[in-house]
Amino acid sequence: MPVFTVHAPVDALRRADTDRFVFVRDGFHFWAFVFGPLWLIWHRLWWALLAYVVIIAAIFGLMVALRTAVAIDPRAAGEVPSTKGTLGG
């Protein structure tokens, strides 16, 4: 059973002008999930697109920072340096 939200202009609430009400179907949109930024651009959701880009950039920056911290000490990631090709191994 589909679920809708009803959006009414502020002045329509005072005047019983129901012709200006807008019914919007509520739910999950598969293509918005698969092609998020393109879907946001297509539907002109600029603020949501900006938030998406900022969040992705923050996640990317955090991943780079953590990888840099791990690269300083390889034992922190459980990586043991290879001794292949050295005199001791």
PyMOL Python script that loads the backbone (N, CA, C, O; Angstrom):
from pymol import cmd

cmd.read_pdbstr("""\
ATOM      1  N   MET A   1       0.838  -1.171   0.000  1.00  0.00           N
ATOM      2  CA  MET A   1       0.000   0.000   0.000  1.00  0.00           C
ATOM      3  C   MET A   1       0.886   1.238   0.000  1.00  0.00           C
ATOM      4  O   MET A   1       1.685   1.422   0.918  1.00  0.00           O
ATOM      5  N   PRO A   2       0.759   2.081  -1.004  1.00  0.00           N
ATOM      6  CA  PRO A   2       1.609   3.278  -1.056  1.00  0.00           C
ATOM      7  C   PRO A   2       1.234   4.287   0.030  1.00  0.00           C
ATOM      8  O   PRO A   2       0.077   4.407   0.434  1.00  0.00           O
ATOM      9  N   VAL A   3       2.252   4.997   0.479  1.00  0.00           N
ATOM     10  CA  VAL A   3       2.076   6.024   1.503  1.00  0.00           C
ATOM     11  C   VAL A   3       2.437   7.369   0.876  1.00  0.00           C
ATOM     12  O   VAL A   3       3.450   7.487   0.187  1.00  0.00           O
ATOM     13  N   PHE A   4       1.615   8.369   1.114  1.00  0.00           N
ATOM     14  CA  PHE A   4       1.828   9.697   0.563  1.00  0.00           C
ATOM     15  C   PHE A   4       1.927  10.716   1.686  1.00  0.00           C
ATOM     16  O   PHE A   4       1.309  10.555   2.738  1.00  0.00           O
ATOM     17  N   THR A   5       2.708  11.764   1.457  1.00  0.00           N
ATOM     18  CA  THR A   5       2.695  12.913   2.360  1.00  0.00           C
ATOM     19  C   THR A   5       1.960  14.044   1.647  1.00  0.00           C
ATOM     20  O   THR A   5       2.027  14.170   0.424  1.00  0.00           O
ATOM     21  N   VAL A   6       1.272  14.850   2.413  1.00  0.00           N
ATOM     22  CA  VAL A   6       0.477  15.943   1.847  1.00  0.00           C
ATOM     23  C   VAL A   6       1.156  17.257   2.215  1.00  0.00           C
ATOM     24  O   VAL A   6       1.434  17.525   3.384  1.00  0.00           O
ATOM     25  N   HIS A   7       1.418  18.078   1.185  1.00  0.00           N
ATOM     26  CA  HIS A   7       2.058  19.363   1.388  1.00  0.00           C
ATOM     27  C   HIS A   7       1.091  20.457   0.942  1.00  0.00           C
ATOM     28  O   HIS A   7       0.661  20.510  -0.211  1.00  0.00           O
ATOM     29  N   ALA A   8       0.767  21.323   1.897  1.00  0.00           N
ATOM     30  CA  ALA A   8      -0.193  22.398   1.621  1.00  0.00           C
ATOM     31  C   ALA A   8       0.489  23.750   1.814  1.00  0.00           C
ATOM     32  O   ALA A   8       1.259  23.924   2.758  1.00  0.00           O
ATOM     33  N   PRO A   9       0.213  24.705   0.929  1.00  0.00           N
ATOM     34  CA  PRO A   9       0.731  26.064   1.141  1.00  0.00           C
ATOM     35  C   PRO A   9       0.154  26.656   2.426  1.00  0.00           C
ATOM     36  O   PRO A   9      -0.954  26.316   2.840  1.00  0.00           O
ATOM     37  N   VAL A  10       0.914  27.533   3.036  1.00  0.00           N
ATOM     38  CA  VAL A  10       0.491  28.109   4.319  1.00  0.00           C
ATOM     39  C   VAL A  10      -0.840  28.835   4.185  1.00  0.00           C
ATOM     40  O   VAL A  10      -1.704  28.685   5.049  1.00  0.00           O
ATOM     41  N   ASP A  11      -1.026  29.610   3.136  1.00  0.00           N
ATOM     42  CA  ASP A  11      -2.272  30.356   2.989  1.00  0.00           C
ATOM     43  C   ASP A  11      -3.449  29.450   2.628  1.00  0.00           C
ATOM     44  O   ASP A  11      -4.598  29.841   2.831  1.00  0.00           O
ATOM     45  N   ALA A  12      -3.197  28.260   2.104  1.00  0.00           N
ATOM     46  CA  ALA A  12      -4.287  27.344   1.749  1.00  0.00           C
ATOM     47  C   ALA A  12      -4.940  26.752   2.990  1.00  0.00           C
ATOM     48  O   ALA A  12      -6.097  26.336   2.933  1.00  0.00           O
ATOM     49  N   LEU A  13      -4.234  26.706   4.097  1.00  0.00           N
ATOM     50  CA  LEU A  13      -4.816  26.156   5.321  1.00  0.00           C
ATOM     51  C   LEU A  13      -5.913  27.060   5.870  1.00  0.00           C
ATOM     52  O   LEU A  13      -6.862  26.593   6.500  1.00  0.00           O
ATOM     53  N   ARG A  14      -5.773  28.347   5.625  1.00  0.00           N
ATOM     54  CA  ARG A  14      -6.793  29.272   6.118  1.00  0.00           C
ATOM     55  C   ARG A  14      -8.007  29.318   5.218  1.00  0.00           C
ATOM     56  O   ARG A  14      -9.105  29.631   5.678  1.00  0.00           O
ATOM     57  N   ARG A  15      -7.833  29.017   3.957  1.00  0.00           N
ATOM     58  CA  ARG A  15      -8.919  29.184   3.013  1.00  0.00           C
ATOM     59  C   ARG A  15      -9.493  27.863   2.534  1.00  0.00           C
ATOM     60  O   ARG A  15     -10.206  28.022   1.543  1.00  0.00           O
ATOM     61  N   ALA A  16      -9.408  26.802   2.883  1.00  0.00           N
ATOM     62  CA  ALA A  16     -10.002  25.562   2.352  1.00  0.00           C
ATOM     63  C   ALA A  16      -9.780  25.430   0.849  1.00  0.00           C
ATOM     64  O   ALA A  16     -10.656  24.949   0.129  1.00  0.00           O
ATOM     65  N   ASP A  17      -8.617  25.852   0.378  1.00  0.00           N
ATOM     66  CA  ASP A  17      -8.257  25.770  -1.035  1.00  0.00           C
ATOM     67  C   ASP A  17      -7.454  24.487  -1.247  1.00  0.00           C
ATOM     68  O   ASP A  17      -6.224  24.510  -1.282  1.00  0.00           O
ATOM     69  N   THR A  18      -8.155  23.391  -1.386  1.00  0.00           N
ATOM     70  CA  THR A  18      -7.486  22.085  -1.468  1.00  0.00           C
ATOM     71  C   THR A  18      -6.929  21.786  -2.848  1.00  0.00           C
ATOM     72  O   THR A  18      -6.234  20.783  -3.013  1.00  0.00           O
ATOM     73  N   ASP A  19      -7.206  22.612  -3.840  1.00  0.00           N
ATOM     74  CA  ASP A  19      -6.666  22.381  -5.178  1.00  0.00           C
ATOM     75  C   ASP A  19      -5.154  22.577  -5.232  1.00  0.00           C
ATOM     76  O   ASP A  19      -4.494  22.057  -6.132  1.00  0.00           O
ATOM     77  N   ARG A  20      -4.612  23.309  -4.296  1.00  0.00           N
ATOM     78  CA  ARG A  20      -3.177  23.586  -4.295  1.00  0.00           C
ATOM     79  C   ARG A  20      -2.390  22.609  -3.438  1.00  0.00           C
ATOM     80  O   ARG A  20      -1.176  22.765  -3.308  1.00  0.00           O
ATOM     81  N   PHE A  21      -3.025  21.621  -2.857  1.00  0.00           N
ATOM     82  CA  PHE A  21      -2.314  20.614  -2.077  1.00  0.00           C
ATOM     83  C   PHE A  21      -1.501  19.732  -3.022  1.00  0.00           C
ATOM     84  O   PHE A  21      -1.928  19.461  -4.144  1.00  0.00           O
ATOM     85  N   VAL A  22      -0.336  19.288  -2.570  1.00  0.00           N
ATOM     86  CA  VAL A  22       0.523  18.421  -3.370  1.00  0.00           C
ATOM     87  C   VAL A  22       0.718  17.115  -2.620  1.00  0.00           C
ATOM     88  O   VAL A  22       1.094  17.121  -1.448  1.00  0.00           O
ATOM     89  N   PHE A  23       0.464  15.991  -3.290  1.00  0.00           N
ATOM     90  CA  PHE A  23       0.644  14.669  -2.704  1.00  0.00           C
ATOM     91  C   PHE A  23       1.948  14.083  -3.252  1.00  0.00           C
ATOM     92  O   PHE A  23       2.129  13.973  -4.465  1.00  0.00           O
ATOM     93  N   VAL A  24       2.846  13.714  -2.350  1.00  0.00           N
ATOM     94  CA  VAL A  24       4.144  13.176  -2.741  1.00  0.00           C
ATOM     95  C   VAL A  24       4.261  11.756  -2.189  1.00  0.00           C
ATOM     96  O   VAL A  24       4.094  11.516  -0.994  1.00  0.00           O
ATOM     97  N   ARG A  25       4.554  10.823  -3.096  1.00  0.00           N
ATOM     98  CA  ARG A  25       4.683   9.425  -2.668  1.00  0.00           C
ATOM     99  C   ARG A  25       5.961   9.266  -1.861  1.00  0.00           C
ATOM    100  O   ARG A  25       7.026   9.730  -2.268  1.00  0.00           O
ATOM    101  N   ASP A  26       5.849   8.612  -0.726  1.00  0.00           N
ATOM    102  CA  ASP A  26       6.953   8.404   0.184  1.00  0.00           C
ATOM    103  C   ASP A  26       7.500   7.000  -0.023  1.00  0.00           C
ATOM    104  O   ASP A  26       6.729   6.056  -0.193  1.00  0.00           O
ATOM    105  N   GLY A  27       8.816   6.852  -0.011  1.00  0.00           N
ATOM    106  CA  GLY A  27       9.382   5.523  -0.147  1.00  0.00           C
ATOM    107  C   GLY A  27      10.816   5.545  -0.636  1.00  0.00           C
ATOM    108  O   GLY A  27      11.432   6.603  -0.765  1.00  0.00           O
ATOM    109  N   PHE A  28      11.334   4.359  -0.906  1.00  0.00           N
ATOM    110  CA  PHE A  28      12.706   4.161  -1.349  1.00  0.00           C
ATOM    111  C   PHE A  28      12.769   4.233  -2.869  1.00  0.00           C
ATOM    112  O   PHE A  28      11.918   3.668  -3.556  1.00  0.00           O
ATOM    113  N   HIS A  29      13.765   4.922  -3.391  1.00  0.00           N
ATOM    114  CA  HIS A  29      13.936   5.029  -4.839  1.00  0.00           C
ATOM    115  C   HIS A  29      15.254   4.355  -5.212  1.00  0.00           C
ATOM    116  O   HIS A  29      16.324   4.829  -4.832  1.00  0.00           O
ATOM    117  N   PHE A  30      15.178   3.247  -5.957  1.00  0.00           N
ATOM    118  CA  PHE A  30      16.345   2.435  -6.286  1.00  0.00           C
ATOM    119  C   PHE A  30      17.398   3.233  -7.051  1.00  0.00           C
ATOM    120  O   PHE A  30      18.584   3.145  -6.733  1.00  0.00           O
ATOM    121  N   TRP A  31      16.989   4.006  -8.049  1.00  0.00           N
ATOM    122  CA  TRP A  31      17.960   4.733  -8.865  1.00  0.00           C
ATOM    123  C   TRP A  31      18.642   5.844  -8.075  1.00  0.00           C
ATOM    124  O   TRP A  31      19.781   6.200  -8.376  1.00  0.00           O
ATOM    125  N   ALA A  32      17.981   6.384  -7.094  1.00  0.00           N
ATOM    126  CA  ALA A  32      18.623   7.377  -6.235  1.00  0.00           C
ATOM    127  C   ALA A  32      19.723   6.722  -5.408  1.00  0.00           C
ATOM    128  O   ALA A  32      20.732   7.357  -5.103  1.00  0.00           O
ATOM    129  N   PHE A  33      19.536   5.478  -5.051  1.00  0.00           N
ATOM    130  CA  PHE A  33      20.545   4.748  -4.296  1.00  0.00           C
ATOM    131  C   PHE A  33      21.744   4.395  -5.177  1.00  0.00           C
ATOM    132  O   PHE A  33      22.890   4.541  -4.751  1.00  0.00           O
ATOM    133  N   VAL A  34      21.489   3.933  -6.397  1.00  0.00           N
ATOM    134  CA  VAL A  34      22.557   3.480  -7.287  1.00  0.00           C
ATOM    135  C   VAL A  34      23.344   4.664  -7.859  1.00  0.00           C
ATOM    136  O   VAL A  34      24.575   4.650  -7.859  1.00  0.00           O
ATOM    137  N   PHE A  35      22.642   5.676  -8.340  1.00  0.00           N
ATOM    138  CA  PHE A  35      23.288   6.839  -8.958  1.00  0.00           C
ATOM    139  C   PHE A  35      23.007   8.097  -8.146  1.00  0.00           C
ATOM    140  O   PHE A  35      22.426   9.050  -8.665  1.00  0.00           O
ATOM    141  N   GLY A  36      23.408   8.110  -6.897  1.00  0.00           N
ATOM    142  CA  GLY A  36      23.096   9.190  -5.971  1.00  0.00           C
ATOM    143  C   GLY A  36      23.361  10.592  -6.482  1.00  0.00           C
ATOM    144  O   GLY A  36      22.419  11.379  -6.586  1.00  0.00           O
ATOM    145  N   PRO A  37      24.611  10.949  -6.810  1.00  0.00           N
ATOM    146  CA  PRO A  37      24.883  12.326  -7.244  1.00  0.00           C
ATOM    147  C   PRO A  37      24.160  12.696  -8.541  1.00  0.00           C
ATOM    148  O   PRO A  37      23.666  13.816  -8.671  1.00  0.00           O
ATOM    149  N   LEU A  38      24.094  11.782  -9.486  1.00  0.00           N
ATOM    150  CA  LEU A  38      23.389  12.086 -10.735  1.00  0.00           C
ATOM    151  C   LEU A  38      21.899  12.298 -10.498  1.00  0.00           C
ATOM    152  O   LEU A  38      21.284  13.173 -11.108  1.00  0.00           O
ATOM    153  N   TRP A  39      21.325  11.496  -9.614  1.00  0.00           N
ATOM    154  CA  TRP A  39      19.908  11.646  -9.285  1.00  0.00           C
ATOM    155  C   TRP A  39      19.661  12.985  -8.610  1.00  0.00           C
ATOM    156  O   TRP A  39      18.658  13.644  -8.884  1.00  0.00           O
ATOM    157  N   LEU A  40      20.567  13.392  -7.731  1.00  0.00           N
ATOM    158  CA  LEU A  40      20.434  14.688  -7.061  1.00  0.00           C
ATOM    159  C   LEU A  40      20.516  15.840  -8.057  1.00  0.00           C
ATOM    160  O   LEU A  40      19.766  16.809  -7.949  1.00  0.00           O
ATOM    161  N   ILE A  41      21.424  15.738  -9.026  1.00  0.00           N
ATOM    162  CA  ILE A  41      21.541  16.778 -10.052  1.00  0.00           C
ATOM    163  C   ILE A  41      20.288  16.818 -10.917  1.00  0.00           C
ATOM    164  O   ILE A  41      19.758  17.892 -11.203  1.00  0.00           O
ATOM    165  N   TRP A  42      19.818  15.650 -11.330  1.00  0.00           N
ATOM    166  CA  TRP A  42      18.636  15.577 -12.197  1.00  0.00           C
ATOM    167  C   TRP A  42      17.414  16.217 -11.542  1.00  0.00           C
ATOM    168  O   TRP A  42      16.614  16.868 -12.213  1.00  0.00           O
ATOM    169  N   HIS A  43      17.274  16.029 -10.227  1.00  0.00           N
ATOM    170  CA  HIS A  43      16.126  16.574  -9.500  1.00  0.00           C
ATOM    171  C   HIS A  43      16.417  17.941  -8.868  1.00  0.00           C
ATOM    172  O   HIS A  43      15.622  18.451  -8.079  1.00  0.00           O
ATOM    173  N   ARG A  44      17.551  18.516  -9.221  1.00  0.00           N
ATOM    174  CA  ARG A  44      17.943  19.853  -8.786  1.00  0.00           C
ATOM    175  C   ARG A  44      17.955  20.008  -7.265  1.00  0.00           C
ATOM    176  O   ARG A  44      17.490  21.012  -6.726  1.00  0.00           O
ATOM    177  N   LEU A  45      18.486  19.016  -6.599  1.00  0.00           N
ATOM    178  CA  LEU A  45      18.616  19.056  -5.145  1.00  0.00           C
ATOM    179  C   LEU A  45      20.035  19.500  -4.797  1.00  0.00           C
ATOM    180  O   LEU A  45      20.864  18.695  -4.373  1.00  0.00           O
ATOM    181  N   TRP A  46      20.301  20.794  -4.983  1.00  0.00           N
ATOM    182  CA  TRP A  46      21.659  21.314  -4.881  1.00  0.00           C
ATOM    183  C   TRP A  46      22.215  21.233  -3.467  1.00  0.00           C
ATOM    184  O   TRP A  46      23.382  20.883  -3.289  1.00  0.00           O
ATOM    185  N   TRP A  47      21.414  21.546  -2.462  1.00  0.00           N
ATOM    186  CA  TRP A  47      21.904  21.499  -1.078  1.00  0.00           C
ATOM    187  C   TRP A  47      22.199  20.065  -0.653  1.00  0.00           C
ATOM    188  O   TRP A  47      23.176  19.812   0.052  1.00  0.00           O
ATOM    189  N   ALA A  48      21.373  19.145  -1.073  1.00  0.00           N
ATOM    190  CA  ALA A  48      21.623  17.736  -0.764  1.00  0.00           C
ATOM    191  C   ALA A  48      22.884  17.248  -1.481  1.00  0.00           C
ATOM    192  O   ALA A  48      23.654  16.466  -0.923  1.00  0.00           O
ATOM    193  N   LEU A  49      23.094  17.710  -2.715  1.00  0.00           N
ATOM    194  CA  LEU A  49      24.305  17.347  -3.455  1.00  0.00           C
ATOM    195  C   LEU A  49      25.544  17.906  -2.760  1.00  0.00           C
ATOM    196  O   LEU A  49      26.557  17.216  -2.644  1.00  0.00           O
ATOM    197  N   LEU A  50      25.467  19.138  -2.305  1.00  0.00           N
ATOM    198  CA  LEU A  50      26.584  19.739  -1.586  1.00  0.00           C
ATOM    199  C   LEU A  50      26.896  18.949  -0.313  1.00  0.00           C
ATOM    200  O   LEU A  50      28.060  18.681  -0.017  1.00  0.00           O
ATOM    201  N   ALA A  51      25.868  18.580   0.430  1.00  0.00           N
ATOM    202  CA  ALA A  51      26.064  17.780   1.650  1.00  0.00           C
ATOM    203  C   ALA A  51      26.684  16.431   1.315  1.00  0.00           C
ATOM    204  O   ALA A  51      27.565  15.957   2.033  1.00  0.00           O
ATOM    205  N   TYR A  52      26.229  15.809   0.227  1.00  0.00           N
ATOM    206  CA  TYR A  52      26.768  14.518  -0.209  1.00  0.00           C
ATOM    207  C   TYR A  52      28.261  14.647  -0.521  1.00  0.00           C
ATOM    208  O   TYR A  52      29.061  13.818  -0.086  1.00  0.00           O
ATOM    209  N   VAL A  53      28.634  15.679  -1.272  1.00  0.00           N
ATOM    210  CA  VAL A  53      30.038  15.878  -1.645  1.00  0.00           C
ATOM    211  C   VAL A  53      30.894  16.140  -0.413  1.00  0.00           C
ATOM    212  O   VAL A  53      32.001  15.611  -0.308  1.00  0.00           O
ATOM    213  N   VAL A  54      30.402  16.943   0.516  1.00  0.00           N
ATOM    214  CA  VAL A  54      31.155  17.242   1.733  1.00  0.00           C
ATOM    215  C   VAL A  54      31.358  15.972   2.571  1.00  0.00           C
ATOM    216  O   VAL A  54      32.450  15.737   3.088  1.00  0.00           O
ATOM    217  N   ILE A  55      30.317  15.166   2.703  1.00  0.00           N
ATOM    218  CA  ILE A  55      30.426  13.935   3.490  1.00  0.00           C
ATOM    219  C   ILE A  55      31.390  12.951   2.831  1.00  0.00           C
ATOM    220  O   ILE A  55      32.215  12.348   3.518  1.00  0.00           O
ATOM    221  N   ILE A  56      31.302  12.779   1.514  1.00  0.00           N
ATOM    222  CA  ILE A  56      32.213  11.875   0.808  1.00  0.00           C
ATOM    223  C   ILE A  56      33.650  12.381   0.921  1.00  0.00           C
ATOM    224  O   ILE A  56      34.565  11.582   1.125  1.00  0.00           O
ATOM    225  N   ALA A  57      33.865  13.686   0.794  1.00  0.00           N
ATOM    226  CA  ALA A  57      35.213  14.254   0.920  1.00  0.00           C
ATOM    227  C   ALA A  57      35.758  14.038   2.334  1.00  0.00           C
ATOM    228  O   ALA A  57      36.939  13.736   2.501  1.00  0.00           O
ATOM    229  N   ALA A  58      34.910  14.190   3.346  1.00  0.00           N
ATOM    230  CA  ALA A  58      35.346  13.972   4.728  1.00  0.00           C
ATOM    231  C   ALA A  58      35.715  12.503   4.956  1.00  0.00           C
ATOM    232  O   ALA A  58      36.717  12.210   5.608  1.00  0.00           O
ATOM    233  N   ILE A  59      34.920  11.593   4.428  1.00  0.00           N
ATOM    234  CA  ILE A  59      35.227  10.165   4.564  1.00  0.00           C
ATOM    235  C   ILE A  59      36.529   9.838   3.847  1.00  0.00           C
ATOM    236  O   ILE A  59      37.370   9.117   4.383  1.00  0.00           O
ATOM    237  N   PHE A  60      36.699  10.364   2.634  1.00  0.00           N
ATOM    238  CA  PHE A  60      37.925  10.138   1.877  1.00  0.00           C
ATOM    239  C   PHE A  60      39.136  10.703   2.625  1.00  0.00           C
ATOM    240  O   PHE A  60      40.172  10.046   2.719  1.00  0.00           O
ATOM    241  N   GLY A  61      39.004  11.911   3.151  1.00  0.00           N
ATOM    242  CA  GLY A  61      40.096  12.523   3.908  1.00  0.00           C
ATOM    243  C   GLY A  61      40.450  11.728   5.148  1.00  0.00           C
ATOM    244  O   GLY A  61      41.626  11.581   5.483  1.00  0.00           O
ATOM    245  N   LEU A  62      39.445  11.217   5.827  1.00  0.00           N
ATOM    246  CA  LEU A  62      39.687  10.388   7.011  1.00  0.00           C
ATOM    247  C   LEU A  62      40.397   9.095   6.633  1.00  0.00           C
ATOM    248  O   LEU A  62      41.299   8.653   7.345  1.00  0.00           O
ATOM    249  N   MET A  63      40.001   8.490   5.525  1.00  0.00           N
ATOM    250  CA  MET A  63      40.651   7.254   5.081  1.00  0.00           C
ATOM    251  C   MET A  63      42.109   7.516   4.707  1.00  0.00           C
ATOM    252  O   MET A  63      42.980   6.705   5.024  1.00  0.00           O
ATOM    253  N   VAL A  64      42.385   8.625   4.045  1.00  0.00           N
ATOM    254  CA  VAL A  64      43.764   8.965   3.690  1.00  0.00           C
ATOM    255  C   VAL A  64      44.577   9.218   4.948  1.00  0.00           C
ATOM    256  O   VAL A  64      45.718   8.769   5.052  1.00  0.00           O
ATOM    257  N   ALA A  65      44.001   9.931   5.899  1.00  0.00           N
ATOM    258  CA  ALA A  65      44.715  10.215   7.149  1.00  0.00           C
ATOM    259  C   ALA A  65      45.009   8.934   7.918  1.00  0.00           C
ATOM    260  O   ALA A  65      46.104   8.774   8.457  1.00  0.00           O
ATOM    261  N   LEU A  66      44.054   8.028   7.973  1.00  0.00           N
ATOM    262  CA  LEU A  66      44.277   6.769   8.685  1.00  0.00           C
ATOM    263  C   LEU A  66      45.299   5.903   7.962  1.00  0.00           C
ATOM    264  O   LEU A  66      46.124   5.261   8.611  1.00  0.00           O
ATOM    265  N   ARG A  67      45.262   5.871   6.655  1.00  0.00           N
ATOM    266  CA  ARG A  67      46.230   5.084   5.885  1.00  0.00           C
ATOM    267  C   ARG A  67      47.629   5.661   6.074  1.00  0.00           C
ATOM    268  O   ARG A  67      48.599   4.907   6.148  1.00  0.00           O
ATOM    269  N   THR A  68      47.747   6.965   6.152  1.00  0.00           N
ATOM    270  CA  THR A  68      49.039   7.595   6.392  1.00  0.00           C
ATOM    271  C   THR A  68      49.550   7.227   7.767  1.00  0.00           C
ATOM    272  O   THR A  68      50.742   6.967   7.933  1.00  0.00           O
ATOM    273  N   ALA A  69      48.669   7.199   8.759  1.00  0.00           N
ATOM    274  CA  ALA A  69      49.078   6.827  10.110  1.00  0.00           C
ATOM    275  C   ALA A  69      49.527   5.372  10.156  1.00  0.00           C
ATOM    276  O   ALA A  69      50.467   5.036  10.876  1.00  0.00           O
ATOM    277  N   VAL A  70      48.869   4.515   9.400  1.00  0.00           N
ATOM    278  CA  VAL A  70      49.237   3.107   9.367  1.00  0.00           C
ATOM    279  C   VAL A  70      50.544   2.930   8.613  1.00  0.00           C
ATOM    280  O   VAL A  70      51.350   2.076   8.984  1.00  0.00           O
ATOM    281  N   ALA A  71      50.778   3.717   7.559  1.00  0.00           N
ATOM    282  CA  ALA A  71      51.993   3.593   6.770  1.00  0.00           C
ATOM    283  C   ALA A  71      53.232   3.967   7.568  1.00  0.00           C
ATOM    284  O   ALA A  71      54.329   3.497   7.268  1.00  0.00           O
ATOM    285  N   ILE A  72      53.067   4.803   8.575  1.00  0.00           N
ATOM    286  CA  ILE A  72      54.198   5.179   9.415  1.00  0.00           C
ATOM    287  C   ILE A  72      54.665   3.986  10.228  1.00  0.00           C
ATOM    288  O   ILE A  72      55.868   3.777  10.381  1.00  0.00           O
ATOM    289  N   ASP A  73      53.734   3.200  10.753  1.00  0.00           N
ATOM    290  CA  ASP A  73      54.062   2.015  11.533  1.00  0.00           C
ATOM    291  C   ASP A  73      53.306   0.821  10.956  1.00  0.00           C
ATOM    292  O   ASP A  73      52.141   0.625  11.301  1.00  0.00           O
ATOM    293  N   PRO A  74      53.928   0.014  10.085  1.00  0.00           N
ATOM    294  CA  PRO A  74      53.215  -1.095   9.436  1.00  0.00           C
ATOM    295  C   PRO A  74      52.688  -2.127  10.424  1.00  0.00           C
ATOM    296  O   PRO A  74      51.736  -2.843  10.116  1.00  0.00           O
ATOM    297  N   ARG A  75      53.291  -2.215  11.605  1.00  0.00           N
ATOM    298  CA  ARG A  75      52.806  -3.196  12.587  1.00  0.00           C
ATOM    299  C   ARG A  75      51.427  -2.832  13.117  1.00  0.00           C
ATOM    300  O   ARG A  75      50.718  -3.692  13.638  1.00  0.00           O
ATOM    301  N   ALA A  76      51.037  -1.559  12.989  1.00  0.00           N
ATOM    302  CA  ALA A  76      49.726  -1.126  13.475  1.00  0.00           C
ATOM    303  C   ALA A  76      48.605  -1.762  12.672  1.00  0.00           C
ATOM    304  O   ALA A  76      47.504  -1.943  13.191  1.00  0.00           O
ATOM    305  N   ALA A  77      48.866  -2.107  11.410  1.00  0.00           N
ATOM    306  CA  ALA A  77      47.843  -2.716  10.563  1.00  0.00           C
ATOM    307  C   ALA A  77      47.996  -4.236  10.516  1.00  0.00           C
ATOM    308  O   ALA A  77      47.262  -4.913   9.796  1.00  0.00           O
ATOM    309  N   GLY A  78      48.945  -4.770  11.280  1.00  0.00           N
ATOM    310  CA  GLY A  78      49.146  -6.215  11.275  1.00  0.00           C
ATOM    311  C   GLY A  78      50.003  -6.681  10.123  1.00  0.00           C
ATOM    312  O   GLY A  78      50.104  -7.882   9.872  1.00  0.00           O
ATOM    313  N   GLU A  79      50.626  -5.750   9.417  1.00  0.00           N
ATOM    314  CA  GLU A  79      51.497  -6.102   8.304  1.00  0.00           C
ATOM    315  C   GLU A  79      52.913  -6.265   8.825  1.00  0.00           C
ATOM    316  O   GLU A  79      53.424  -5.408   9.546  1.00  0.00           O
ATOM    317  N   VAL A  80      53.541  -7.370   8.456  1.00  0.00           N
ATOM    318  CA  VAL A  80      54.916  -7.619   8.863  1.00  0.00           C
ATOM    319  C   VAL A  80      55.775  -7.434   7.629  1.00  0.00           C
ATOM    320  O   VAL A  80      55.492  -8.035   6.593  1.00  0.00           O
ATOM    321  N   PRO A  81      56.822  -6.616   7.710  1.00  0.00           N
ATOM    322  CA  PRO A  81      57.675  -6.415   6.559  1.00  0.00           C
ATOM    323  C   PRO A  81      58.305  -7.725   6.079  1.00  0.00           C
ATOM    324  O   PRO A  81      58.696  -8.576   6.878  1.00  0.00           O
ATOM    325  N   SER A  82      58.389  -7.860   4.786  1.00  0.00           N
ATOM    326  CA  SER A  82      58.937  -9.081   4.202  1.00  0.00           C
ATOM    327  C   SER A  82      60.453  -9.114   4.386  1.00  0.00           C
ATOM    328  O   SER A  82      61.126  -8.088   4.290  1.00  0.00           O
ATOM    329  N   THR A  83      60.982 -10.324   4.656  1.00  0.00           N
ATOM    330  CA  THR A  83      62.427 -10.503   4.777  1.00  0.00           C
ATOM    331  C   THR A  83      62.972 -11.239   3.569  1.00  0.00           C
ATOM    332  O   THR A  83      64.142 -11.618   3.542  1.00  0.00           O
ATOM    333  N   LYS A  84      62.134 -11.440   2.577  1.00  0.00           N
ATOM    334  CA  LYS A  84      62.564 -12.142   1.348  1.00  0.00           C
ATOM    335  C   LYS A  84      63.598 -11.295   0.624  1.00  0.00           C
ATOM    336  O   LYS A  84      63.403 -10.093   0.438  1.00  0.00           O
ATOM    337  N   GLY A  85      64.671 -11.904   0.225  1.00  0.00           N
ATOM    338  CA  GLY A  85      65.701 -11.225  -0.529  1.00  0.00           C
ATOM    339  C   GLY A  85      66.740 -10.549   0.341  1.00  0.00           C
ATOM    340  O   GLY A  85      67.642  -9.899  -0.187  1.00  0.00           O
ATOM    341  N   THR A  86      66.649 -10.675   1.641  1.00  0.00           N
ATOM    342  CA  THR A  86      67.643 -10.090   2.513  1.00  0.00           C
ATOM    343  C   THR A  86      68.605 -11.184   2.972  1.00  0.00           C
ATOM    344  O   THR A  86      68.339 -12.372   2.786  1.00  0.00           O
ATOM    345  N   LEU A  87      69.690 -10.789   3.552  1.00  0.00           N
ATOM    346  CA  LEU A  87      70.694 -11.748   4.005  1.00  0.00           C
ATOM    347  C   LEU A  87      70.184 -12.632   5.153  1.00  0.00           C
ATOM    348  O   LEU A  87      70.616 -13.775   5.303  1.00  0.00           O
ATOM    349  N   GLY A  88      69.290 -12.107   5.937  1.00  0.00           N
ATOM    350  CA  GLY A  88      68.822 -12.872   7.082  1.00  0.00           C
ATOM    351  C   GLY A  88      67.692 -13.850   6.741  1.00  0.00           C
ATOM    352  O   GLY A  88      67.314 -14.645   7.601  1.00  0.00           O
ATOM    353  N   GLY A  89      67.155 -13.824   5.558  1.00  0.00           N
ATOM    354  CA  GLY A  89      65.965 -14.617   5.327  1.00  0.00           C
ATOM    355  C   GLY A  89      65.999 -15.483   4.179  1.00  0.00           C
ATOM    356  O   GLY A  89      65.028 -16.191   3.911  1.00  0.00           O
TER     357      GLY A  89
END
""", "prot")
cmd.dss("prot")
cmd.show_as("cartoon", "prot")
cmd.util.cbc("prot")
cmd.orient("prot")
